[in-house]
Amino acid sequence: MCAEEHATFLPKATATAVALRLRNFTDTQFVRRLWAGDAGLWKSDAAHHAVIRDRLGWLDVIGPMQQALASIDTFVQ
């Protein structure tokens, strides 16, 4: 079964809406833009962009946490 083939138990209208949204995510490169911190995914108004980017800060937390792992482990011990 490939990624495009899957069982679904959604009502037809819901399945259609989900398919359209997924197509939109693909067409707009949503995942790439999300990981790039692109605030334009949600608002076109630049005044909101700093707030949105701040809220996306958790996306790159893995690197800093890996660097802090030894300190965290020492603290826990």
C-alpha positions as CSV (number, residue, x, y, z in Angstrom):
1,M,0.0,0.0,0.0
2,C,1.6,3.3,-1.1
3,A,1.1,6.6,0.7
4,E,-1.7,7.6,-1.7
5,E,-3.6,4.3,-1.0
6,H,-5.3,4.2,2.4
7,A,-8.5,3.1,4.0
8,T,-10.7,5.9,5.1
9,F,-14.0,6.0,7.0
10,L,-14.8,9.6,6.6
11,P,-18.1,10.9,5.2
12,K,-17.6,11.8,1.6
13,A,-17.8,15.6,2.2
14,T,-15.2,15.4,4.9
15,A,-12.9,13.2,2.9
16,T,-13.1,15.6,0.0
17,A,-12.3,18.6,2.3
18,V,-9.3,16.7,3.8
19,A,-8.1,15.8,0.3
20,L,-8.3,19.4,-0.8
21,R,-6.5,20.6,2.3
22,L,-3.7,18.1,1.7
23,R,-3.4,19.1,-1.9
24,N,-3.2,22.7,-0.7
25,F,-0.4,21.8,1.7
26,T,1.5,20.2,-1.2
27,D,0.9,23.0,-3.6
28,T,2.0,25.7,-1.1
29,Q,5.0,23.7,0.2
30,F,3.4,24.0,3.7
31,V,5.8,21.6,5.5
32,R,9.0,23.1,4.0
33,R,7.7,26.6,4.8
34,L,6.6,25.6,8.3
35,W,10.1,24.2,9.2
36,A,11.6,27.4,7.7
37,G,9.5,29.5,10.1
38,D,7.5,31.2,7.3
39,A,4.9,33.2,9.2
40,G,3.2,33.9,5.8
41,L,1.5,30.6,6.1
42,W,-1.0,32.1,8.5
43,K,-1.0,35.9,8.0
44,S,0.0,38.2,5.2
45,D,0.2,41.2,7.6
46,A,3.8,41.7,8.5
47,A,2.8,43.1,11.9
48,H,1.9,39.5,12.9
49,H,5.0,37.8,11.5
50,A,7.2,38.4,14.5
51,V,4.6,37.0,16.9
52,I,4.1,33.9,14.7
53,R,7.8,33.3,14.3
54,D,8.2,33.5,18.0
55,R,5.5,30.8,18.4
56,L,7.3,28.6,16.0
57,G,10.5,28.7,18.1
58,W,9.9,25.2,19.4
59,L,10.6,23.8,15.9
60,D,14.3,24.1,16.3
61,V,14.6,23.2,20.0
62,I,16.2,19.8,19.3
63,G,19.7,21.3,18.5
64,P,19.9,23.4,21.7
65,M,18.5,20.7,23.9
66,Q,21.1,18.2,22.5
67,Q,23.8,20.7,23.3
68,A,22.4,21.1,26.9
69,L,21.9,17.4,27.4
70,A,25.1,16.9,29.5
71,S,24.1,19.8,31.8
72,I,20.6,18.5,32.2
73,D,21.8,15.0,33.0
74,T,24.2,16.4,35.6
75,F,21.4,18.4,37.1
76,V,19.1,15.4,37.3
77,Q,21.8,13.3,39.0
